[in-house]
């Protein structure tokens, strides 16, 4: 790609960051049935999660959390407690209530344009008490995990998919967020792509603060090989405008960090 081609490509991509004022009737305007709020579970192995967090939250001081929040890539070998993982999932994508009758929406612990919440949360678990190593999917409506199975040579494959970032592949747990664009497109058509990317920042920032609250650290990840990352979740990276299209859009590692001497 020469310089002029690069400039043309950058110009095209920058348009995604702008609000599009095209007068387009959305599927919502046309009365099309809304897409499901979340993906349906596919596993018979469901792990219920607690919402009792008093024993795992060690820092409730908001100013302290904001001041100490940084991206942390060095983790101890200590496993996370299942209750701690439950808190992180709840803080980043937990459903507080479902509203509406014919057209429903979820009110969650993070904001989302039009309460569309187009994300799914997957986990590569290495060291979490009570969970075997493997791939999991968060069920926000039930506040539960479903076990999707083991991945042979998981750490090596995750490392390859995420550009050799060993701290991510070896972390006690690695969060991966996929986006189902149509959930937002159903209402916002050509503005949905911008809104969804903004929403991704909301959920990861909550993960940062929640990790600090339990004495852990996290690091957001935007660098990955799209086909490899999607394939690990059983997804297809082929460009698509289908309503069920889903692909990886963001990730973050989480682990215990060394306590600083006072």
C-alpha positions in Angstrom: 0.0 0.0 0.0 1.6 3.3 -1.1 1.2 6.6 0.7 -1.8 7.8 -1.4 -3.6 4.5 -0.9 -2.9 4.7 2.9 -4.3 8.2 3.0 -7.5 7.1 1.2 -7.9 4.2 3.6 -7.5 6.3 6.6 -10.0 8.8 5.3 -12.5 6.1 4.8 -12.0 4.7 8.3 -12.2 8.1 9.9 -15.8 8.4 8.7 -16.8 5.6 11.1 -15.9 8.0 14.0 -18.4 10.7 12.8 -22.1 10.8 13.4 -23.9 9.9 10.2 -27.0 12.0 9.5 -28.4 9.9 6.7 -32.1 9.8 6.8 -32.5 6.0 6.9 -35.4 4.1 8.4 -34.1 1.7 10.9 -35.5 -1.8 11.4 -37.0 -0.6 14.6 -38.8 2.2 12.7 -40.1 -0.4 10.2 -41.5 -2.6 12.9 -39.0 -5.4 12.5 -38.8 -7.7 15.5 -35.9 -6.7 17.7 -32.9 -9.1 17.9 -32.4 -11.2 21.0 -31.0 -9.4 24.0 -28.2 -12.0 24.4 -27.1 -15.2 22.8 -28.8 -18.3 23.9 -26.8 -20.8 26.0 -25.5 -23.8 24.1 -23.9 -25.8 26.9 -25.4 -28.2 29.5 -22.6 -27.3 32.0 -23.8 -24.1 33.7 -22.0 -22.5 36.7 -24.2 -20.2 38.8 -22.5 -17.1 40.1 -23.0 -15.2 43.3 -24.0 -11.6 43.7 -22.7 -11.4 47.3 -19.5 -9.4 46.9 -18.8 -8.1 50.4 -16.1 -10.7 51.0 -14.2 -10.0 47.8 -14.3 -6.2 47.5 -11.4 -4.8 49.5 -11.5 -1.2 48.3 -14.7 0.8 48.0 -13.0 4.2 47.8 -13.8 5.6 44.4 -11.1 8.3 44.4 -8.5 5.7 45.4 -9.7 3.4 42.6 -9.4 6.1 40.0 -6.0 7.2 41.2 -4.5 3.7 41.3 -6.0 2.5 38.0 -3.3 1.7 35.5 -2.8 -1.1 32.9 -1.2 -3.9 34.8 0.5 -6.7 32.8 2.5 -8.5 35.6 0.5 -11.0 37.6 1.3 -13.4 40.4 0.7 -17.2 40.0 -2.2 -17.0 42.5 -5.6 -18.2 41.3 -8.6 -15.9 41.3 -11.6 -16.9 43.4 -14.8 -17.7 41.6 -16.5 -15.0 43.7 -14.0 -12.5 42.4 -14.6 -13.5 38.8 -18.4 -13.2 39.4 -17.8 -9.6 40.6 -15.8 -8.7 37.6 -18.4 -10.1 35.2 -21.2 -8.4 37.1 -19.4 -5.0 37.1 -18.6 -5.1 33.4 -21.8 -6.6 31.9 -24.2 -7.5 34.7 -28.0 -7.1 34.1 -29.7 -5.1 36.8 -33.2 -5.4 35.2 -35.0 -6.1 32.0 -37.5 -3.4 31.0 -40.2 -3.2 28.3 -43.0 -5.5 27.2 -43.1 -6.0 23.4 -39.7 -4.4 23.0 -37.3 -5.2 25.8 -34.0 -3.8 26.9 -31.5 -4.6 29.6 -30.4 -2.1 32.2 -26.8 -3.0 33.1 -23.9 -1.9 35.2 -22.5 -0.1 32.2 -24.1 2.3 29.7 -24.9 1.5 26.1 -26.4 3.5 23.3 -30.1 2.9 23.4 -29.5 0.1 26.0 -28.7 -2.2 23.1 -25.7 -3.8 24.7 -24.3 -5.5 21.6 -21.5 -7.5 23.4 -20.9 -11.0 24.5 -18.3 -11.9 27.1 -16.1 -15.0 26.7 -13.3 -16.1 29.1 -10.1 -18.1 28.6 -9.7 -19.5 32.1 -6.3 -20.7 33.3 -6.4 -20.3 37.1 -9.8 -19.7 38.7 -10.8 -21.7 41.8 -13.6 -24.1 41.0 -13.2 -23.8 37.2 -11.3 -26.1 34.9 -9.1 -24.6 32.3 -10.9 -23.8 29.1 -13.3 -21.5 27.3 -16.4 -20.0 29.0 -19.3 -17.8 28.0 -21.0 -15.4 30.4 -24.8 -15.5 30.5 -25.7 -12.0 31.8 -29.5 -12.6 32.2 -28.8 -15.6 34.5 -25.6 -14.2 35.9 -23.9 -17.6 35.2 -21.2 -19.1 33.1 -21.5 -21.8 30.6 -18.5 -24.0 29.9 -17.8 -24.3 26.2 -15.0 -26.8 26.4 -11.3 -27.2 26.7 -8.9 -25.9 24.1 -5.9 -28.1 23.4 -2.7 -26.1 24.0 -4.8 -23.2 25.1 -2.1 -20.9 26.2 -0.1 -21.3 23.0 -3.1 -20.8 20.8 -4.2 -17.7 22.7 -0.7 -16.3 22.6 -0.6 -16.8 18.8 -4.0 -15.2 18.3 -3.2 -12.2 20.5 0.1 -11.3 18.8 2.5 -13.0 21.2 1.3 -11.1 24.3 2.3 -13.8 26.8 0.9 -11.9 29.8 -2.6 -12.1 28.2 -2.3 -15.8 27.3 -0.9 -16.8 30.7 -3.2 -14.6 32.9 -5.5 -16.4 35.4 -8.4 -15.2 33.2 -8.6 -13.4 29.9 -11.8 -11.6 29.0 -12.7 -11.4 25.3 -15.6 -9.3 24.1 -17.3 -10.0 20.8 -19.8 -7.6 19.2 -23.1 -8.5 17.5 -23.5 -5.3 15.5 -27.1 -5.9 14.5 -28.3 -5.4 18.0 -27.3 -1.7 17.7 -27.9 -1.4 13.9 -31.5 -2.5 14.5 -32.1 1.0 16.0 -29.2 3.1 14.8 -28.3 1.8 11.3 -25.1 3.5 10.0 -24.3 5.2 13.4 -24.3 1.8 15.2 -20.7 1.0 14.5 -19.5 4.2 16.2 -21.8 3.7 19.2 -20.7 0.1 19.7 -17.1 1.0 19.8 -17.8 3.7 22.4 -19.8 1.2 24.4 -16.8 -1.2 24.4 -14.8 1.5 26.3 -17.5 1.7 28.9 -17.4 -1.9 29.8 -13.6 -2.3 29.9 -13.3 0.8 32.1 -15.6 -0.9 34.6 -13.4 -3.9 34.5 -10.4 -1.8 35.3 -12.1 -0.2 38.4 -13.6 -3.5 39.5 -10.2 -5.2 39.3 -8.7 -2.5 41.4 -11.4 -3.0 44.0 -10.5 -6.7 44.5 -6.7 -6.2 44.5 -6.2 -7.3 40.9 -5.0 -5.7 37.8 -6.1 -5.6 34.2 -4.9 -4.6 30.8 -7.1 -3.8 27.8 -6.0 -5.5 24.5 -6.8 -4.1 21.1 -4.1 -6.0 19.2 -5.0 -9.5 17.9 -5.1 -11.5 14.7 -8.8 -11.3 13.8 -9.2 -14.7 12.1 -7.3 -16.5 14.8 -9.1 -14.8 17.7 -12.5 -15.4 16.1 -11.7 -19.0 15.3 -10.8 -19.8 18.9 -14.4 -18.8 19.8 -15.9 -20.8 16.9 -16.7 -17.6 14.9 -16.2 -16.8 11.2 -14.2 -13.7 10.3 -15.6 -13.5 6.8 -17.1 -10.0 6.2 -20.9 -10.2 6.6 -24.0 -8.1 6.9 -26.0 -11.0 8.4 -28.0 -10.3 11.6 -26.1 -13.0 13.5 -22.7 -11.8 12.5 -20.4 -11.8 15.6 -16.6 -11.1 16.0 -14.0 -10.2 18.5 -13.7 -6.5 19.2 -11.8 -6.1 22.5 -10.1 -8.1 25.2 -8.4 -7.7 28.6 -6.3 -9.8 30.9 -6.9 -10.0 34.7 -4.7 -11.3 37.5 -3.6 -10.7 41.0 -0.8 -8.2 41.4 2.0 -7.9 43.9 1.0 -5.8 46.9 3.1 -2.7 47.3 5.0 -2.2 50.5 3.5 0.6 52.6 
